[in-house]
């Protein structure tokens, strides 16, 4: 599916990975958070559309409270949209999530958005006193409540996962009366259908394999929205990647620093250690956008065209990649990759 370059938005996504400050020495969590804010400022200056920060509760990642970091970014930027990526709604309180993001929306003069999700890790469930046996009902009930809160009117609601509300008015209100809300989905058809049912935009988390395998989900979302009579918004996707001046430099850095974290997490999930050959195959054919600006731009344009998405967010680093290399990746994405992708998409449209 061809799509006009003017219809596509481009974002950067981070979990606040703890970087090296010098060989063998990791930054503190505080240094890591401040580094993320600095990178968001660069992205804003270069015209990137969205900056998203994810929620994790592990030692490798510094961001457990996305909206707090976004509030800091809001005070140092002027135009870039500020998003979570994702907010783990299942182990949070929908009222507090709305209040915190409405506050970020105020600080940023209307630039806040939230991506709701279940999250790719489960540490938040025991941390905040939730039972994994309630995994399904927690998200079902909390997304239903959040949809009501988005109306910014007094809410009456009851469920099994939190106390009932009766004509509860929630503050602050947004100036616009609208808080942009996406749902992040990793590949469950039922999750895609639920997103369409509520009329939320869909963000596909494509972190492995060919983007083509997600085409059925984009079709399902549009068909479901039509059947529910809701709006089929432009679909987004987010995927990992890393950019350096050359392909080899980018691959060497990404593999060297991502493998220890990938293997540590994989050991908990029963995955075999990451091999260089598997990494290279994913870079060539899958959803890991690693290389020079030219290489990454071609591959991003291909994914956008294949799925017909209206937004592409790149998780621009993974592991303890040194600060200088991370900063360079942000600069290359905003100054070279995004303009190249727009040119490729525009050329495709002109030739169609």
C-alpha positions in Angstrom: 0.0 0.0 0.0 1.5 3.3 -1.0 1.2 6.3 1.4 2.0 9.9 1.0 5.0 11.1 2.8 3.0 14.0 4.2 0.8 11.6 6.0 3.6 9.9 8.0 4.9 11.0 11.3 8.2 9.9 12.7 9.1 9.3 16.3 11.9 8.1 18.5 11.3 5.7 21.4 13.5 4.9 24.4 13.3 2.8 27.6 16.0 4.9 29.2 18.6 2.2 28.9 21.5 2.8 31.3 24.5 3.8 29.0 28.2 3.6 29.4 29.8 6.9 30.5 33.3 5.5 29.8 34.5 2.0 28.9 33.2 -0.4 31.5 31.5 2.3 33.7 27.7 2.6 33.6 25.8 5.8 34.2 23.6 6.1 37.3 19.9 6.0 36.8 19.8 9.8 37.4 22.4 10.4 34.7 20.5 8.1 32.4 17.2 10.0 32.8 18.9 13.4 32.2 20.6 11.9 29.1 17.1 11.0 27.7 15.9 14.5 28.3 19.0 15.9 26.4 18.3 13.5 23.5 14.6 14.6 23.4 15.8 18.2 23.1 18.0 17.3 20.1 15.0 15.5 18.5 12.8 18.5 19.0 15.4 20.8 17.4 15.8 18.5 14.4 12.0 18.3 13.7 11.3 14.8 14.8 7.5 14.5 15.3 7.2 12.4 18.5 9.4 11.4 21.4 8.2 8.4 23.4 9.5 6.9 26.6 8.6 3.4 27.9 7.8 2.2 31.4 10.0 -0.6 32.9 10.9 -1.7 36.4 14.3 -3.4 35.8 17.8 -2.3 36.6 18.8 -2.0 32.9 16.3 0.7 32.3 16.0 4.1 34.1 12.4 5.1 33.3 9.7 3.7 35.6 7.5 6.9 35.4 7.2 8.0 31.8 5.0 11.0 32.5 7.5 12.4 35.0 10.3 12.3 32.4 7.9 13.7 29.8 7.1 16.6 32.1 10.8 17.4 32.3 11.1 17.2 28.5 8.0 19.5 28.1 9.8 22.3 29.9 12.8 22.2 27.5 11.1 21.6 24.1 8.6 23.6 22.0 7.1 21.5 19.3 7.7 17.7 19.6 4.8 15.5 20.8 5.5 13.7 24.0 4.3 10.1 24.4 4.6 7.1 26.6 5.7 3.9 24.9 3.9 2.2 26.7 2.1 3.0 29.9 1.4 -0.3 31.6 -2.3 0.4 32.4 -2.9 -3.1 33.9 -0.8 -2.3 37.0 -1.7 1.4 37.3 -4.8 3.3 38.2 -6.6 4.8 35.2 -7.6 7.9 37.1 -4.0 8.7 38.1 -2.8 7.9 34.6 -5.2 10.4 33.1 -4.4 13.0 35.7 -0.6 12.7 35.1 -0.9 12.9 31.4 -3.3 15.8 31.5 -0.7 17.5 33.6 2.0 16.8 31.0 -0.5 18.1 28.4 -0.7 21.4 30.3 3.0 21.7 30.7 3.6 21.0 27.0 0.8 23.2 25.8 -1.2 20.3 24.3 1.6 18.0 23.1 1.0 15.0 25.4 -0.3 11.6 24.3 -0.4 8.2 26.0 0.1 4.7 24.6 -1.7 2.2 26.7 -0.5 -1.4 26.9 0.1 -4.5 28.9 3.8 -4.1 28.7 6.5 -6.6 27.6 7.6 -7.3 31.1 5.6 -8.4 34.2 7.7 -6.9 37.1 5.1 -4.2 37.7 2.4 -6.6 38.7 4.0 -8.0 41.9 5.6 -4.6 42.6 2.2 -2.9 42.8 0.3 -5.8 44.3 -1.5 -7.3 41.3 -2.0 -10.9 40.7 -0.9 -12.3 37.3 -4.0 -14.5 37.3 -6.0 -11.3 36.8 -3.9 -10.3 33.8 -6.8 -10.3 31.3 -9.5 -8.7 33.5 -7.1 -6.0 34.7 -6.6 -4.6 31.2 -10.2 -5.2 30.1 -11.7 -3.2 33.1 -9.0 -0.5 33.2 -9.2 0.3 29.5 -13.0 0.6 29.8 -12.6 3.0 32.6 -9.9 5.0 30.8 -12.2 5.4 27.8 -14.8 6.9 30.1 -12.3 9.3 31.7 -11.3 10.6 28.2 -14.7 12.1 27.9 -13.6 14.6 30.6 -17.1 14.4 32.2 -18.2 13.0 35.6 -17.7 9.2 35.5 -19.9 6.5 37.0 -18.1 3.1 36.8 -17.9 -0.2 38.6 -15.7 -3.2 38.3 -13.7 -5.8 40.2 -10.2 -4.3 40.0 -10.7 -1.0 41.9 -13.4 0.8 43.9 -16.4 2.0 42.0 -16.8 5.6 40.9 -20.1 7.6 41.1 -20.3 10.9 39.3 -16.6 11.4 39.9 -15.1 14.4 38.3 -11.4 14.1 37.5 -8.9 17.0 37.3 -7.1 18.6 35.6 -9.0 18.9 32.4 -7.0 19.3 29.2 -7.3 22.7 27.5 -8.4 21.0 24.3 -10.8 18.5 25.9 -8.9 15.7 24.1 -6.0 13.6 25.3 -4.6 11.6 22.3 -4.6 7.9 23.4 -3.2 4.9 21.5 -3.2 1.3 22.3 0.1 -0.7 21.9 -0.4 -4.2 20.6 2.2 -6.9 20.2 0.3 -9.3 17.9 -2.9 -10.5 19.6 -5.9 -10.4 17.2 -8.3 -9.8 20.2 -6.2 -6.8 21.3 -6.5 -5.4 17.8 -10.3 -5.8 17.8 -10.6 -4.3 21.2 -8.6 -1.2 20.1 -10.9 -0.8 17.2 -14.0 -1.2 19.4 -13.0 1.7 21.6 -12.0 3.8 18.5 -8.4 4.2 19.7 -5.4 4.5 17.2 -3.4 1.3 17.0 0.3 1.1 17.6 1.9 -2.2 16.5 5.0 -3.3 18.5 7.0 -5.0 15.8 10.2 -6.1 17.4 11.1 -9.2 15.4 10.4 -10.9 12.1 9.3 -9.4 8.8 6.9 -6.5 9.0 4.8 -8.2 6.3 3.5 -10.7 8.9 1.6 -7.8 10.6 -0.4 -6.9 7.5 -3.3 -9.1 8.6 -3.5 -7.0 11.8 -3.7 -3.7 10.0 -6.5 -5.2 7.8 -8.3 -6.6 10.9 -8.2 -3.2 12.6 -9.7 -1.4 9.7 -12.4 -4.1 9.2 -13.2 -4.2 12.9 -13.5 -0.4 13.1 -16.0 -0.5 10.1 -18.1 -3.1 11.9 -18.1 -1.2 15.2 -18.8 2.1 13.5 -15.7 3.6 15.1 -12.9 5.6 13.4 -10.1 3.7 11.8 -7.2 6.0 12.6 -3.8 5.9 10.8 -1.9 3.0 12.3 1.5 3.3 13.9 4.4 0.9 14.3 7.4 0.9 16.6 10.5 -1.2 16.1 14.1 -1.3 17.3 17.1 0.1 15.5 20.3 1.9 15.6 22.0 4.4 13.3 25.7 5.2 12.8 27.7 6.6 9.9 28.3 3.2 8.3 26.4 -0.1 8.3 29.3 -2.0 10.0 29.7 0.6 12.7 26.0 0.5 13.5 25.8 -3.3 13.6 28.9 -3.7 15.7 27.7 -1.2 18.3 24.2 -2.6 18.4 25.2 -6.2 18.7 28.0 -5.6 21.2 25.8 -3.7 23.6 22.4 -5.3 23.1 23.5 -8.9 23.4 24.2 -8.8 27.2 20.8 -7.4 28.0 19.1 -9.6 25.4 20.8 -12.7 26.8 20.0 -11.8 30.4 16.3 -11.3 29.7 16.3 -14.3 27.4 17.6 -16.5 30.2 14.5 -15.7 32.2 12.3 -16.6 29.3 14.0 -19.7 28.0 15.6 -18.1 24.9 18.9 -19.2 23.6 21.8 -16.7 23.6 21.8 -14.3 20.7 24.1 -15.3 17.9 25.7 -12.8 15.5 24.3 -14.7 12.6 20.7 -14.4 13.9 21.3 -10.7 14.6 22.5 -10.1 11.0 19.5 -12.0 9.6 17.1 -9.9 11.6 18.9 -6.7 10.4 18.7 -7.8 6.8 15.2 -9.2 6.7 13.4 -8.5 9.9 12.4 -5.6 12.1 15.7 -4.4 13.4 16.5 -1.1 11.6 20.3 -1.0 12.0 22.8 0.6 9.7 23.8 3.9 8.0 21.2 6.6 7.4 20.8 5.4 3.8 20.3 1.8 4.7 17.9 2.5 7.6 15.9 5.0 5.5 15.3 2.4 2.7 14.2 -0.2 5.2 11.9 2.1 7.1 10.3 3.3 3.8 9.8 -0.3 2.9 8.0 -1.2 6.1 5.8 1.9 5.9 4.8 1.1 2.3 4.2 -2.6 3.1 1.9 -1.9 6.1 0.5 1.4 5.0 1.1 2.9 8.4 0.9 6.6 9.2 3.6 6.7 12.0 6.9 5.0 12.5 8.7 5.2 15.9 12.2 3.8 16.2 13.5 2.4 19.5 16.8 4.0 18.8 19.1 2.1 21.2 19.1 -1.0 23.3 21.7 -1.9 26.0 24.5 0.2 27.4 25.4 2.0 24.2 27.8 4.8 25.0 26.3 8.3 25.2 28.2 9.7 22.2 26.9 6.9 19.9 23.4 7.4 21.2 23.4 11.1 20.6 24.8 10.6 17.1 22.0 8.1 16.4 19.4 10.8 17.3 21.1 13.4 15.2 21.3 11.1 12.1 17.7 10.0 12.5 16.4 13.6 12.6 18.7 15.2 10.1 19.2 12.4 7.5 16.9 9.4 7.9 13.6 11.1 8.2 14.1 13.4 5.2 15.3 10.4 3.2 12.3 8.4 4.0 10.0 11.3 3.1 11.8 11.6 -0.3 11.4 7.9 -1.0 7.7 7.9 -0.1 7.1 11.0 -2.2 8.9 9.4 -5.2 6.7 6.3 -4.8 3.6 8.4 -4.8 4.7 10.4 -7.8 5.4 7.2 -9.7 2.1 5.5 -8.8 
